[in-house]
């Protein structure tokens, strides 16, 4: 989610989560979000399965198509194909997690009697990120949940649309997850108000967004966050306010 520049750092999620899986025991690990069409599908399936095993089932895989055409262009990929490719990728990954050997032929993939091992002990939940009707319909059709990535008050109509689409697809909204977010720079009153709105709407997850709070690469403060302990302290304040 932008905007961002060359001065904003992004860690590689699967490498980071393999490390976090080793030093934590209870934290859920959710990617928010991996731009799946920019990655090799079988490799992602293998990496996600490994993190799921190392974390003992704590991975929630958030995926999306992305919005930045420059990233696709840099990888030699067609920006226009991203939606159709994402649909096929999700189908193929789930088959790789379920089946020891498969034969798969799609528009973008060909797997000739192959599989991955080890496979995850249970299927990895796939949540779709997005802010558009197309993303909502995709999530309701084949996803385990949806990641809105911004305030509940902004996403209320899209969440209502998601529930309508779930019913059209013959799926129960009660078994489908929905995550919104608030900013670390907000007041506790805003956190409480947004959390109450999200609970009433039936949202299942609320996260604290802190992308814009870190010190930049030359050491100048934005909002004063200097390292992991500052983020942990912000999460503790947030949890105390909305609990």
C-alpha positions, 0 to 999 in steps of 0.5 A: 500500500503506497505511497512509498519511495526508495527510502522505505525498506521492505523485508522479504516476508518468507525469510523474515517469517522463517526467522520469526517462527524460530524465536516466537511461539504464539504470534500469528504470521500474516503476510499483508500482502504478497504480490503473488503474480510477481512470484513463481507459484510453485516456489511460493507454495514451497516457501509457505509450506515450510514456514507453516511447518516451522511455525507449527501452523501459524502462517496466514497467507495474504496475497494480492495483485498489487497496483504498481505497474513499474514492479511488473515491468521490471520483472518482465511481466504483463500488468494486465494479466495479474488478475487471471494469473492470481486466480490460477496461482491460488488454485495451483498452490492449494493442489500442491498443498493437498496432493502428493503428485499432480498433473496440472495444465493452466493458462500460465502453468504446467506441472507434469506429474510433480509435487512438493514435500514436505507439504503443510500439515493443514491447508494454509489459509489464503486471504486476499488484500484489496480495496476494489469490487473485483478484489472483494468478489475474488475473496468471497469466491475463493478466499478464506478472508479479506485484508482491507488494510485501512480503517473499518469506517472506510471499509464498511461498505466494502465489507457489506458487499463482501458479505453479500458476495459470500451469500451469492457464492453459497458461503457462510460469512461466519467462516470467513475472516475480515481484517481492517487496520488503524494507524499507530499515530492515531489517538486511543480514542480513535482506536476504541471507536474503530474497534467498536465499529469493526466488532459490531460489523462482524470483523474478525481482525484489527491490526495496527499499521506502523509503516510511517513511524520508523526512523528513515535511512539517515536517522531522522525521526518521523514519529520517534520509533527507533527499533523493535521495542518501540513497536512492541510498546505501541502494540501494548498501548493499542491492545490495552485501549481496545481490549 
